[in-house]
Amino acid sequence: MKVHIASPLHSYTAQRSEVEATGATLAELLTDLDRRHPGIRFRIVDEQDRVRPHMKIFVNRIAVRGLDTSLAAADEVHILQALSGG
């Protein structure tokens, strides 16, 4: 399925903003994404297997948080990163 990657994570995807990955759940998708682009999963998911607070994931334009979220092959996933600073 099509996965849109936030620009702060482009260093993991050879500067690509859109990549392909597969999985029946969000957890499986992130595992496949990490297989294809090593290191990216740890930037999205923490040591307790939770989506990091500054990361936002949308499936078909609906915000999701749970890694157990079911996915279909035709789904479109957007991984965004909140910006902060002062």
N, C-alpha and C positions, 0 to 999 in steps of 0.2 A: 504494500500500500504506500501511498504518497505521504511522506513526512516532511513538514516544513520546519526548518531549524532556525532558531534565533541567531542573529549575527554574532553575539559573543561566543557562540559555540562553533562557528565556521572553521576554526583552526582544527577541529576534529574531523571535519568532513571535506577536507581539501578545498575549503572556501566555497563549498556548495550550499545553497540555501534550501535546496530540495533534494531529498534522498529517498531511496526505497528501503523498506523493511517489512518483515512479516511477523505475525503472531496472532493468536486467538484472544489474548488479553494484553492489556497495556504492559504488564510485567514481561511477557514473552516478546513483545515488540521492542522494549528497551534492551532486553538481552540480545536480540538479533541486531539491533542498532549498534550495540557495543561490540559485537563480533565483527561487524563491518567497519566500525569506526572506533577502535579501542580507546577507552578512557572516557567516552562521552556519558555513559550511564552514571558514573560517579558524580558528574557535574549536575545531574538531574535528580538522582536518588541518594539519600544519605545512608549511613551505616545501619540504620534501623529499618531499611527498606520502605522509607516514606519519601514522597516527593518533597524536595527541599522547598522551604517557605517562599523563596524568591522565584521559584519556577512555576509557570502556569502551563497546563496542558489542556488543549481543546481537541475534542473528537467531533468532527462535523459541526464545528462552531459552538459546541457545548462544553463548558468547563468541567473537567473531571479531576479528581484527586486520588482515587483508589487505583492501586496497581491491578486489582482484580476486574477492572472495567473490561467488558467484552468488546471485541473488535471484529469487524467483517472486512473482507478483502477490499471492498469498495470504499471503506472509510478514509477520511482525510484527517491527518493528525497535525496539529500545530504545537510546537514546543517553543514557548516564549520565556524570556528572562526579564524580570522586573529590574529596572535601573534605580540605583540610589546614590546618594552623595550629598554634598552640601557646599 
